[in-house]
């Protein structure tokens, strides 16, 4: 199972989280977010890492040109699209960045929202399901209705996000079978400041489920 810790801002915390066993780190490339980091800050974190992990930039309605520039400047090796990006946009981004993993996040408000997933299966590598919030794109601490996701079996890998914590993650995984999980506020002291004890407790609970 893939374990992504998102909203990374501090080099020392990033390296410690990678050493604890997380398989991916997420960086918020959305100005105005409390967890926003510049491409130069991301590069500083990437250069500080002593363990190999995926480095995922999170974008919201950003142009393909700007995403490509940030990928080049920052050292990220995956792009997460977390707003209203269309399948056509994803295809265009795939042409611009053929070697980069593309993750499309869907904010699930109703069962019908899951139907959106089908239109992205041929143009992205991975899906991510997050909780809907009227004003915030992510990091809300709000959980999804896990019962609704029990029959969700897309043909590509998918990550479960939305209000996961070390205390509820096993409850979620008894109901749904994602390819990975994505946590941000559930392992924080405050936005962008991760609690390493919570990260360690999370990975201890997941045990052998985590990818090697």
C-alpha positions as a Markdown table, in Angstrom:
| # | Residue | x | y | z |
|---|---|---|---|---|
| 1 | Unk | 0.0 | 0.0 | 0.0 |
| 2 | Unk | 1.2 | 3.5 | -0.9 |
| 3 | Unk | 1.3 | 6.0 | 1.9 |
| 4 | Unk | 1.4 | 9.7 | 1.0 |
| 5 | Unk | 2.0 | 12.4 | 3.6 |
| 6 | Unk | 0.8 | 15.6 | 2.0 |
| 7 | Unk | 1.4 | 19.3 | 2.9 |
| 8 | Unk | 5.2 | 18.9 | 3.5 |
| 9 | Unk | 7.0 | 22.2 | 4.2 |
| 10 | Unk | 10.1 | 21.4 | 6.3 |
| 11 | Unk | 13.2 | 19.5 | 5.0 |
| 12 | Unk | 14.0 | 17.8 | 8.3 |
| 13 | Unk | 10.4 | 16.6 | 8.7 |
| 14 | Unk | 10.3 | 15.3 | 5.1 |
| 15 | Unk | 13.4 | 13.2 | 5.6 |
| 16 | Unk | 12.2 | 11.8 | 8.9 |
| 17 | Unk | 8.8 | 10.9 | 7.4 |
| 18 | Unk | 10.5 | 9.1 | 4.5 |
| 19 | Unk | 12.8 | 7.2 | 6.9 |
| 20 | Unk | 9.7 | 6.2 | 8.9 |
| 21 | Unk | 8.4 | 4.4 | 5.8 |
| 22 | Unk | 6.1 | 6.8 | 3.9 |
| 23 | Unk | 6.3 | 6.1 | 0.2 |
| 24 | Unk | 5.3 | 9.5 | -1.1 |
| 25 | Unk | 5.5 | 13.2 | 0.0 |
| 26 | Unk | 3.1 | 15.8 | -1.2 |
| 27 | Unk | 3.8 | 19.5 | -1.8 |
| 28 | Unk | 1.1 | 22.1 | -2.2 |
| 29 | Unk | 1.8 | 24.3 | -5.2 |
| 30 | Unk | -1.3 | 26.4 | -4.7 |
| 31 | Unk | -0.6 | 30.0 | -3.6 |
| 32 | Unk | -2.8 | 31.0 | -0.8 |
| 33 | Unk | -2.9 | 27.6 | 0.8 |
| 34 | Unk | -1.5 | 27.5 | 4.4 |
| 35 | Unk | 0.7 | 24.7 | 3.2 |
| 36 | Unk | 2.0 | 26.4 | 0.0 |
| 37 | Unk | 5.6 | 25.9 | -0.9 |
| 38 | Unk | 7.6 | 27.5 | -3.8 |
| 39 | Unk | 9.4 | 25.4 | -6.3 |
| 40 | Unk | 12.7 | 26.5 | -4.7 |
| 41 | Unk | 11.4 | 25.3 | -1.3 |
| 42 | Unk | 10.4 | 22.0 | -2.7 |
| 43 | Unk | 13.9 | 21.6 | -4.3 |
| 44 | Unk | 15.4 | 22.3 | -0.9 |
| 45 | Unk | 13.3 | 19.5 | 0.6 |
| 46 | Unk | 14.1 | 17.1 | -2.3 |
| 47 | Unk | 17.8 | 17.7 | -2.0 |
| 48 | Unk | 17.7 | 17.0 | 1.8 |
| 49 | Unk | 16.1 | 13.6 | 1.4 |
| 50 | Unk | 18.3 | 10.6 | 2.2 |
| 51 | Unk | 15.6 | 8.1 | 1.3 |
| 52 | Unk | 14.0 | 7.6 | -2.2 |
| 53 | Unk | 10.3 | 8.5 | -2.2 |
| 54 | Unk | 7.8 | 9.8 | -4.7 |
| 55 | Unk | 7.5 | 13.6 | -4.7 |
| 56 | Unk | 4.1 | 14.8 | -5.7 |
| 57 | Unk | 3.2 | 18.4 | -6.5 |
| 58 | Unk | -0.5 | 19.3 | -5.9 |
| 59 | Unk | -2.0 | 21.8 | -8.3 |
| 60 | Unk | -5.4 | 23.5 | -8.8 |
| 61 | Unk | -6.4 | 24.8 | -12.2 |
| 62 | Unk | -2.8 | 25.5 | -13.2 |
| 63 | Unk | -1.7 | 25.8 | -16.8 |
| 64 | Unk | 0.3 | 23.0 | -18.4 |
| 65 | Unk | 3.2 | 25.5 | -19.0 |
| 66 | Unk | 3.4 | 26.5 | -15.3 |
| 67 | Unk | 3.1 | 22.9 | -14.1 |
| 68 | Unk | 5.9 | 21.9 | -16.5 |
| 69 | Unk | 8.1 | 24.7 | -15.2 |
| 70 | Unk | 7.5 | 23.8 | -11.6 |
| 71 | Unk | 8.3 | 20.1 | -12.3 |
| 72 | Unk | 11.6 | 21.2 | -13.9 |
| 73 | Unk | 12.5 | 23.6 | -11.1 |
| 74 | Unk | 11.4 | 21.6 | -8.0 |
| 75 | Unk | 12.4 | 18.0 | -8.6 |
| 76 | Unk | 8.9 | 16.5 | -8.2 |
| 77 | Unk | 8.2 | 13.3 | -10.1 |
| 78 | Unk | 4.4 | 13.3 | -10.0 |
| 79 | Unk | 1.6 | 15.8 | -10.4 |
| 80 | Unk | -1.7 | 15.8 | -8.6 |
| 81 | Unk | -4.6 | 17.8 | -10.1 |
| 82 | Unk | -6.9 | 18.8 | -7.3 |
| 83 | Unk | -9.5 | 21.0 | -8.9 |
| 84 | Unk | -11.7 | 21.2 | -12.0 |
| 85 | Unk | -9.2 | 19.8 | -14.5 |
| 86 | Unk | -11.0 | 18.1 | -17.4 |
| 87 | Unk | -10.0 | 14.8 | -19.1 |
| 88 | Unk | -8.9 | 16.8 | -22.1 |
| 89 | Unk | -6.6 | 18.9 | -19.8 |
| 90 | Unk | -5.1 | 15.7 | -18.4 |
| 91 | Unk | -4.4 | 14.4 | -21.9 |
| 92 | Unk | -2.7 | 17.6 | -22.8 |
| 93 | Unk | -0.6 | 17.4 | -19.6 |
| 94 | Unk | 0.3 | 13.8 | -20.4 |
| 95 | Unk | 1.7 | 15.0 | -23.8 |
| 96 | Unk | 3.7 | 17.7 | -22.1 |
| 97 | Unk | 5.1 | 15.5 | -19.3 |
| 98 | Unk | 5.1 | 11.9 | -20.6 |
| 99 | Unk | 7.5 | 10.6 | -17.9 |
| 100 | Unk | 5.5 | 12.1 | -14.9 |
| 101 | Unk | 2.8 | 10.3 | -13.0 |
| 102 | Unk | -0.5 | 12.2 | -13.2 |
| 103 | Unk | -2.9 | 11.8 | -10.3 |
| 104 | Unk | -6.5 | 13.2 | -10.6 |
| 105 | Unk | -8.2 | 14.1 | -7.4 |
| 106 | Unk | -12.0 | 13.9 | -7.2 |
| 107 | Unk | -13.9 | 15.6 | -4.3 |
| 108 | Unk | -16.8 | 13.2 | -3.6 |
| 109 | Unk | -20.0 | 14.9 | -2.6 |
| 110 | Unk | -22.6 | 12.3 | -3.8 |
| 111 | Unk | -22.6 | 8.8 | -5.3 |
| 112 | Unk | -22.9 | 10.4 | -8.7 |
| 113 | Unk | -19.5 | 12.1 | -8.2 |
| 114 | Unk | -17.9 | 8.6 | -8.4 |
| 115 | Unk | -19.2 | 8.4 | -12.0 |
| 116 | Unk | -16.7 | 11.1 | -12.9 |
| 117 | Unk | -13.9 | 8.7 | -12.3 |
| 118 | Unk | -14.6 | 6.7 | -15.5 |
| 119 | Unk | -13.9 | 9.6 | -17.8 |
| 120 | Unk | -10.3 | 9.9 | -16.4 |
| 121 | Unk | -9.3 | 6.3 | -16.5 |
| 122 | Unk | -7.6 | 6.5 | -19.9 |
| 123 | Unk | -5.7 | 9.8 | -19.3 |
| 124 | Unk | -4.3 | 9.6 | -15.8 |
| 125 | Unk | -2.2 | 7.1 | -13.9 |
| 126 | Unk | -3.9 | 7.3 | -10.5 |
| 127 | Unk | -7.1 | 8.6 | -9.0 |
| 128 | Unk | -7.5 | 10.2 | -5.5 |
| 129 | Unk | -10.8 | 10.5 | -3.7 |
| 130 | Unk | -11.1 | 13.3 | -1.2 |
| 131 | Unk | -14.0 | 14.7 | 0.8 |
| 132 | Unk | -15.9 | 17.6 | -0.6 |
| 133 | Unk | -15.7 | 21.0 | 1.1 |
| 134 | Unk | -17.4 | 24.1 | -0.2 |
| 135 | Unk | -14.4 | 26.4 | 0.3 |
| 136 | Unk | -11.4 | 24.2 | 0.7 |
| 137 | Unk | -9.8 | 21.9 | -1.9 |
| 138 | Unk | -8.1 | 19.6 | 0.7 |
| 139 | Unk | -6.6 | 19.2 | 4.1 |
| 140 | Unk | -10.0 | 19.8 | 5.7 |
| 141 | Unk | -10.0 | 16.9 | 8.2 |
| 142 | Unk | -13.4 | 15.9 | 6.8 |
| 143 | Unk | -13.9 | 12.2 | 6.1 |
| 144 | Unk | -15.7 | 10.6 | 3.1 |
| 145 | Unk | -18.6 | 8.2 | 3.5 |
| 146 | Unk | -16.5 | 5.0 | 3.3 |
| 147 | Unk | -19.6 | 2.8 | 2.9 |
| 148 | Unk | -20.2 | 4.5 | -0.4 |
| 149 | Unk | -16.8 | 3.5 | -1.7 |
| 150 | Unk | -17.1 | -0.3 | -0.9 |
| 151 | Unk | -17.8 | -1.2 | -4.5 |
| 152 | Unk | -15.4 | 1.3 | -6.0 |
| 153 | Unk | -13.0 | -0.8 | -8.2 |
| 154 | Unk | -11.5 | 1.4 | -10.9 |
| 155 | Unk | -9.1 | -0.1 | -13.5 |
| 156 | Unk | -6.2 | 2.0 | -12.3 |
| 157 | Unk | -4.7 | 2.6 | -8.8 |
| 158 | Unk | -6.5 | 5.0 | -6.4 |
| 159 | Unk | -5.7 | 6.7 | -3.2 |
| 160 | Unk | -8.1 | 7.4 | -0.3 |
| 161 | Unk | -7.9 | 10.8 | 1.3 |
| 162 | Unk | -10.1 | 12.9 | 3.5 |
| 163 | Unk | -9.9 | 13.1 | 7.3 |
| 164 | Unk | -7.7 | 10.0 | 7.7 |
| 165 | Unk | -5.8 | 9.8 | 11.0 |
| 166 | Unk | -3.8 | 7.1 | 12.8 |
| 167 | Unk | -6.9 | 6.4 | 14.9 |
| 168 | Unk | -9.4 | 5.8 | 12.0 |
| 169 | Unk | -7.3 | 4.5 | 9.2 |
| 170 | Unk | -7.8 | 0.8 | 10.0 |
| 171 | Unk | -11.6 | 1.4 | 10.2 |
| 172 | Unk | -11.5 | 2.9 | 6.7 |
| 173 | Unk | -9.4 | 0.0 | 5.3 |
| 174 | Unk | -11.8 | -2.6 | 6.6 |
| 175 | Unk | -14.5 | -1.0 | 4.4 |
| 176 | Unk | -12.6 | 0.1 | 1.3 |
| 177 | Unk | -9.6 | -1.3 | -0.6 |
| 178 | Unk | -7.6 | 1.6 | -2.0 |
| 179 | Unk | -4.2 | 1.2 | -3.5 |
| 180 | Unk | -2.9 | 3.8 | -1.1 |
| 181 | Unk | -3.8 | 6.5 | 1.4 |
| 182 | Unk | -3.2 | 10.2 | 1.6 |
| 183 | Unk | -3.0 | 12.1 | 4.9 |
| 184 | Unk | -2.3 | 15.8 | 5.7 |
| 185 | Unk | -4.2 | 17.4 | 8.6 |
| 186 | Unk | -4.5 | 14.0 | 10.4 |
| 187 | Unk | -0.8 | 13.9 | 11.1 |
| 188 | Unk | -0.2 | 17.6 | 11.8 |
| 189 | Unk | 0.2 | 19.9 | 14.8 |
| 190 | Unk | -0.8 | 22.8 | 12.6 |
| 191 | Unk | -0.9 | 23.3 | 8.8 |
| 192 | Unk | 2.4 | 22.4 | 7.3 |
| 193 | Unk | 3.9 | 21.3 | 10.6 |
| 194 | Unk | 3.8 | 17.5 | 10.8 |
| 195 | Unk | 3.7 | 15.5 | 14.0 |
| 196 | Unk | 6.3 | 12.8 | 13.6 |
| 197 | Unk | 4.8 | 10.7 | 16.5 |
| 198 | Unk | 1.5 | 10.6 | 14.6 |
| 199 | Unk | 3.2 | 9.6 | 11.4 |
| 200 | Unk | 5.1 | 6.8 | 13.3 |
| 201 | Unk | 1.9 | 5.6 | 14.9 |
| 202 | Unk | 0.2 | 5.6 | 11.5 |
| 203 | Unk | 2.9 | 3.5 | 9.9 |
| 204 | Unk | 3.0 | 1.2 | 12.9 |
| 205 | Unk | -0.7 | 0.5 | 12.6 |
| 206 | Unk | -0.4 | -0.2 | 8.8 |
| 207 | Unk | 2.5 | -2.6 | 9.4 |
| 208 | Unk | 3.1 | -5.0 | 6.5 |
| 209 | Unk | 0.5 | -3.2 | 4.3 |
| 210 | Unk | 3.0 | -0.5 | 3.4 |
| 211 | Unk | 4.9 | -0.9 | 0.1 |
| 212 | Unk | 8.5 | -1.8 | 0.5 |
